[in-house]
Amino acid sequence: MKNRHLEYMRRKMREYHRHHPWRLDGGLFIPHEYPEGKTNKLSWWDDVGFILNGRRVIVNWLHPRRAYLDAIEQQAFDDAPAPSTPSTFERFLSGQEPGTKHWRKLGRSRKKVVSETMPKTADEWVAFYDAVNEREDGLERADCRRMARLQLRARCLVVRG
């Protein structure tokens, strides 16, 4: 039994690609170009696109070690008790705690703000981030037996336009 919605999306994907073709080099669409000098360094993630049956397919990948480190970082943030006060960054963005303004001259008497430095991070938040870093180190040492599992997740992303 066919699903009308999926068939409609597939038809629209083909139409979109037919009217907005990709300019491909060697059959692959590579959205992230690396400079010539940095081709020997490892990457934690990337994506590549190609055409399959008249539809665009983009494959995103994340290195298993990166997924493992992200899971450890998330666990460390969940384990550490968060401070009761809002962070300096949140207060800075909301305008409650202004930073230091840096000015540039625009002539003899005029000047404009070119940047702003955030205020110093509160001691409570410095202690929180230190605790998170210690917890990450502890999890990495204690949990070195656990390996990141390779996963393949497929998602259909439709471009609406």
N, C-alpha and C positions, 0 to 999 in steps of 0.2 A: 504494500500500500504506500503510495507516495504522499509526502507531506507538502501541501500546497505552498506553505510559507518558505520552506527550504528550496523548493523548485523555483519560486519567484526570486529568492535571493541569488541563487546560482545564475539565473537568466540575467538579472540586473548586473551581476559581477562581470559576466561576459560582455554585456552591452557597454558597461563603463570602460572596460579595457579596450574594446574595439574603437571607441571614440576618443580615448585618452591613452594612447600606447606609451609604454615605457621605452626609453632609449637604452638598450642593453649592450654591454660590452661582453662578448663571448657568451651570451645567453644568460648572464647573471646580473642582477641589480644589487649593487653594493652601496648602501647609503652612507657608510662610514669609511672614508678614505684615510689611510694611515700615511704619514710622511715617509719619504724614502729612507731616512736614517733610523726609523724606529720599527723596521719590519722584523727584527730579530727578538723583540720583547714579547712576552706572553700576554695574552688578553684574557680577562675574566669573563667577557661576554661579547657577543656580536650578533649580527643578523645579516641575512642574505635573501634576495628575492629572485624568483624565476617564474616562467609562465608554464602552466600545466593545464592542458585541455581548454585553452582560451581564458583561463582565470589566473589571476595573480596569486602567488603563494609566497609568503614571507616566513622564513624559518628563523626564530630567535633561539639562542642557546645561552645558557649560563653554566659556567664551569662548576663541577660538583664541589670543588674546594671553596669556591665563592659562596655557594648555597650553604655549605657547612659553617663557614665563618659568619654568614648572615644569621643563621639559626642560633649560633652561640651568642652573638651580639644581642639578638632579641631576647634570649633567655636571661642574659645578664641585666638588661634593662627591666625585665619583668621582676627579677629577684630583688633588685636594689630598691629600697623605699624612696619614693619620689619626695622632694622637698615640698613643704606646704605653701611656699611663696611662689608667685609666677617668676619665670626665668627672666634674666636681664634682657635677653633677646626679645621675648614677648613684650616686655615693658617698653623697650626701645622702639619696636615696630608700631606699638599702639600710641606712642607719643607721651606716655606717662613719665618716662625717664629719658630726657633728651641727651644726645651725645655731644661731643666736641665738634664744632663746625670748622671746616677749613675753607678759607676764602681765596679768591684769585682776583687780581686787579683787572678792571676792564677799561682803564683810562686813568685820568687823574684822580677822580673822586669816587668813581663807581666801582663796585666789587660784587662778586656773586659767589654763592656757596658751590664748591666743586666736589666736596665729599664730607662725610660725617663719620667720626670715630665712635664706636659703641663705648658705653661706660664699662668700667671694670666688672667682671663677673662676680656675683655675690659669693661669699665664702661657703654658704650652704650648698650652692650649686657646684662649686669646685669640689667639695667633699663628695657630692653625689657622683660626679663624673669619675673621681678617683676610685670610689667604691665599684662603679660599673667596670672600670678597667681592671681592677683586682679580681672581680668576679669572672670576667672574660678569661684572664690568665689562668685562674683556678679551673674553670670549665675545660679549657684547652688541655691542661695537664691531666686532669682527672678523666676526661672523656675522650682520650686519644684512641681508644679501641673502637668507638663508634665511627663508622664510615658513612659518608654521604651516599645516599642511594641515587643511582641514575634514574631519571624520570623522563618520560616523554609525555607532554601534554599537548593536545591539539585543540585549537580554538578557531572558530570561523569568525573572522572580523570582516564586516561588510562596510564598504565605503559608501556613504550616502552623499549624493551631490547633485 
